[in-house]
Amino acid sequence: MNLQALAIVLERQGYTASCYTCGNQRNSASFMVSLGENHLIRFLVSDYGITWTEMRDDHELMKLEGAEAISQLKELSNLIKEFIPIHIGKKTLVKR
């Protein structure tokens, strides 16, 4: 899964999203998306592990690690895939 591509797709859907890598070998990455006012999701890959953190109003709502974090990211990715507009000629369809 490409975190940068996911951030781009989310931005095109109107969300504020970012993705960046750290280090020369790009072995660490951070992905963040704002789902609304003061509602943020952060997915972090580092030497210390993989985490998914959901926050609202600067309070942690949920924190997952390892396989659970990856599963949550895949779920977000699948949701986005279901609602990507498909342009055919002059018509725009929504994939479901």
TORTOR-772284 format. One record per residue: residue number from 0; x, y, z of N, C-alpha, C in turn; residue in one letter. Coordinates in nm, 2 decimals, m for minus. Atoms other than C-alpha are relative to their C-alpha. Last residue first. Example, Ala and Ser with C-alpha at 12.3 -4.5 7.8 and 13.67 -1.06 7.14 Angstrom:
BEGIN
   k    n.x    n.y    n.z   ca.x   ca.y   ca.z    c.x    c.y    c.z r
   1  m0.09  m0.11   0.00   1.37  m0.11   0.71  m0.08   0.11   0.08 S
   0   0.09  m0.12   0.00   1.23  m0.45   0.78   0.09   0.12   0.00 A
//
This chain:
BEGIN
   k    n.x    n.y    n.z   ca.x   ca.y   ca.z    c.x    c.y    c.z r
  95   0.05   0.05  m0.12  m1.96   0.14  m0.51   0.03  m0.15   0.01 R
  94  m0.03   0.14  m0.01  m1.78   0.35  m0.77  m0.06  m0.05   0.14 K
  93  m0.07   0.03  m0.12  m1.94   0.69  m0.80   0.01  m0.15   0.01 V
  92   0.07   0.10  m0.08  m2.02   0.80  m1.15   0.08  m0.02   0.12 L
  91  m0.08   0.04  m0.12  m1.92   1.12  m1.32  m0.08  m0.10   0.08 T
  90   0.07   0.05  m0.12  m2.07   1.18  m1.67   0.10  m0.04   0.11 K
  89   0.04  m0.11  m0.08  m1.91   1.39  m1.94  m0.07  m0.04   0.13 K
  88   0.05  m0.11   0.08  m1.71   1.11  m2.09  m0.03   0.12   0.08 G
  87   0.02   0.06   0.13  m1.67   0.85  m1.82  m0.07   0.10  m0.09 I
  86   0.04  m0.09   0.10  m1.52   0.99  m1.50  m0.01  m0.08  m0.14 H
  85  m0.05   0.05   0.13  m1.51   0.75  m1.21  m0.06   0.09  m0.11 I
  84   0.08  m0.03   0.12  m1.55   0.91  m0.87   0.07  m0.06  m0.12 P
  83  m0.08  m0.08   0.10  m1.36   0.72  m0.59  m0.09   0.03  m0.12 I
  82   0.07  m0.12   0.03  m1.62   0.61  m0.32   0.09   0.09  m0.10 F
  81   0.14   0.02   0.03  m1.55   0.24  m0.28  m0.06   0.13  m0.05 E
  80   0.01   0.06   0.13  m1.17   0.29  m0.31  m0.15  m0.01  m0.04 K
  79  m0.03  m0.10   0.10  m1.18   0.53  m0.01  m0.02  m0.06  m0.14 I
  78   0.11  m0.09   0.00  m1.35   0.27   0.21   0.02   0.11  m0.11 L
  77   0.11   0.06   0.07  m1.10   0.01   0.10  m0.12   0.09   0.00 N
  76  m0.03   0.00   0.14  m0.81   0.24   0.20  m0.12  m0.06  m0.08 S
  75   0.01  m0.14   0.05  m0.96   0.31   0.54   0.02   0.00  m0.15 L
  74   0.15  m0.03   0.00  m1.01  m0.06   0.60  m0.02   0.14  m0.05 E
  73   0.06   0.06   0.12  m0.65  m0.12   0.49  m0.15   0.02  m0.01 K
  72  m0.04  m0.08   0.12  m0.53   0.14   0.74  m0.06  m0.07  m0.12 L
  71   0.08  m0.12  m0.01  m0.73  m0.04   1.02   0.03   0.09  m0.12 Q
  70   0.14   0.03   0.04  m0.58  m0.37   0.92  m0.09   0.12   0.00 S
  69   0.00   0.03   0.14  m0.23  m0.23   0.94  m0.14  m0.03  m0.05 I
  68  m0.02  m0.13   0.07  m0.29  m0.09   1.28  m0.01  m0.01  m0.15 A
  67   0.13  m0.07  m0.01  m0.43  m0.43   1.40   0.00   0.14  m0.06 E
  66   0.10   0.05   0.09  m0.13  m0.60   1.26  m0.13   0.07   0.00 A
  65  m0.03   0.12   0.08   0.11  m0.39   1.46  m0.10  m0.04  m0.10 G
  64  m0.14   0.03   0.04  m0.04  m0.14   1.70   0.01  m0.13  m0.09 E
  63  m0.02   0.14   0.04  m0.37   0.02   1.76   0.14  m0.01  m0.04 L
  62  m0.14   0.03   0.05  m0.45   0.34   1.94   0.01  m0.15  m0.02 K
  61  m0.04   0.14   0.03  m0.80   0.47   1.98   0.14   0.00  m0.04 M
  60   0.12   0.08   0.00  m0.97   0.79   2.11   0.03  m0.15  m0.02 L
  59  m0.01   0.12   0.07  m0.66   0.99   2.20  m0.13  m0.08   0.02 E
  58   0.01   0.11  m0.08  m0.75   1.34   2.31   0.00  m0.13  m0.08 H
  57  m0.13   0.03  m0.07  m0.63   1.64   2.13  m0.01  m0.11   0.10 D
  56  m0.02  m0.11  m0.10  m0.99   1.75   2.04   0.13  m0.03   0.09 D
  55   0.10  m0.11   0.02  m1.04   1.42   1.86   0.02   0.09   0.12 R
  54   0.01  m0.10  m0.11  m0.76   1.16   1.81  m0.11   0.10  m0.04 M
  53   0.11  m0.08   0.03  m0.72   0.83   1.62  m0.02   0.10   0.12 E
  52   0.06  m0.08  m0.11  m0.39   0.66   1.64  m0.11   0.09  m0.05 T
  51   0.11  m0.07   0.05  m0.26   0.38   1.42  m0.06   0.07   0.12 W
  50   0.11  m0.04  m0.08   0.08   0.24   1.51  m0.11   0.08  m0.08 T
  49   0.10  m0.06   0.09   0.36   0.04   1.35  m0.12   0.04   0.09 I
  48   0.13   0.08   0.03   0.67  m0.05   1.54  m0.09   0.08  m0.09 G
  47   0.07   0.04  m0.13   0.97   0.11   1.72  m0.13  m0.08  m0.03 Y
  46  m0.08   0.11  m0.06   1.19   0.13   1.41  m0.07  m0.06   0.12 D
  45  m0.13  m0.04  m0.05   0.91   0.34   1.26   0.08  m0.12   0.04 S
  44  m0.09   0.12   0.02   0.58   0.32   1.07   0.14   0.05   0.04 V
  43  m0.14  m0.02  m0.01   0.32   0.58   1.19   0.07  m0.14  m0.01 L
  42  m0.05   0.13   0.01  m0.05   0.61   1.10   0.15   0.02  m0.01 F
  41  m0.15   0.01   0.03  m0.21   0.92   1.23   0.04  m0.14  m0.01 R
  40  m0.05   0.14   0.00  m0.59   0.99   1.22   0.15   0.01  m0.03 I
  39  m0.13   0.04   0.07  m0.72   1.33   1.32   0.03  m0.15   0.01 L
  38   0.01   0.15   0.01  m1.06   1.48   1.43   0.11  m0.04  m0.09 H
  37  m0.07   0.05  m0.12  m1.03   1.85   1.55  m0.01  m0.16   0.00 N
  36  m0.05  m0.09  m0.10  m1.29   1.96   1.29   0.06  m0.07   0.12 E
  35   0.09  m0.10  m0.04  m1.31   1.70   1.03   0.06   0.09   0.11 G
  34   0.13   0.05   0.04  m1.15   1.38   0.91  m0.11   0.11   0.03 L
  33   0.10  m0.06  m0.08  m0.80   1.52   0.92  m0.13  m0.03  m0.06 S
  32   0.12  m0.05   0.07  m0.55   1.28   0.77  m0.09   0.06   0.10 V
  31   0.10  m0.06  m0.09  m0.20   1.18   0.88  m0.11   0.05  m0.09 M
  30   0.12  m0.03   0.08   0.06   0.94   0.73  m0.10   0.07   0.10 F
  29   0.11  m0.05  m0.07   0.41   0.91   0.88  m0.11   0.04  m0.10 S
  28   0.10  m0.08   0.07   0.69   0.70   0.75  m0.11   0.04   0.09 A
  27   0.10  m0.06  m0.09   1.01   0.54   0.87  m0.10   0.08  m0.09 S
  26   0.05   0.11  m0.08   1.25   0.31   0.67  m0.11   0.04   0.11 N
  25   0.15  m0.01   0.00   1.30   0.57   0.40  m0.06  m0.12   0.08 R
  24   0.04   0.13   0.06   1.67   0.46   0.35  m0.15  m0.01   0.01 Q
  23  m0.05   0.02   0.14   1.80   0.82   0.38  m0.06  m0.13  m0.06 N
  22  m0.12   0.07   0.01   1.58   0.90   0.69   0.04  m0.03  m0.15 G
  21  m0.11  m0.05  m0.08   1.22   0.99   0.73   0.12  m0.08  m0.03 C
  20  m0.09   0.10  m0.04   0.92   0.95   0.50   0.12   0.07   0.07 T
  19  m0.14  m0.02   0.02   0.63   1.18   0.46   0.08  m0.11   0.05 Y
  18  m0.08   0.12  m0.01   0.25   1.17   0.41   0.15   0.04  m0.02 C
  17  m0.14  m0.01   0.03  m0.01   1.43   0.44   0.07  m0.13   0.02 S
  16  m0.08   0.12  m0.03  m0.38   1.47   0.44   0.14   0.03  m0.03 A
  15  m0.14  m0.04  m0.02  m0.64   1.75   0.46   0.08  m0.12   0.04 T
  14  m0.06   0.02  m0.13  m0.96   1.60   0.32   0.14   0.06   0.00 Y
  13   0.03  m0.12  m0.08  m1.15   1.73   0.01   0.06  m0.01   0.14 G
  12   0.14   0.01  m0.06  m1.18   1.41  m0.19  m0.03   0.11   0.09 Q
  11   0.09  m0.03   0.11  m0.87   1.51  m0.39  m0.15  m0.02   0.04 R
  10   0.00  m0.14   0.02  m0.68   1.53  m0.06  m0.10   0.04  m0.12 E
   9   0.08  m0.07  m0.10  m0.79   1.18   0.02  m0.01   0.15  m0.02 L
   8   0.14   0.03   0.03  m0.66   1.05  m0.31  m0.09   0.07   0.10 V
   7   0.04  m0.08   0.12  m0.33   1.23  m0.26  m0.15  m0.02  m0.03 I
   6   0.01  m0.14  m0.04  m0.29   1.09   0.10  m0.05   0.09  m0.12 A
   5   0.12  m0.01  m0.09  m0.36   0.74  m0.02  m0.02   0.14   0.04 L
   4   0.12   0.01   0.09  m0.11   0.77  m0.30  m0.13   0.02   0.08 A
   3   0.00  m0.13   0.08   0.16   0.89  m0.05  m0.12   0.00  m0.09 Q
   2   0.06  m0.10  m0.09   0.07   0.59   0.18  m0.01   0.14  m0.07 L
   1  m0.07  m0.12   0.02   0.13   0.34  m0.10  m0.06   0.11   0.08 N
   0   0.08  m0.12   0.00   0.00   0.00   0.00   0.09   0.12   0.00 M
//
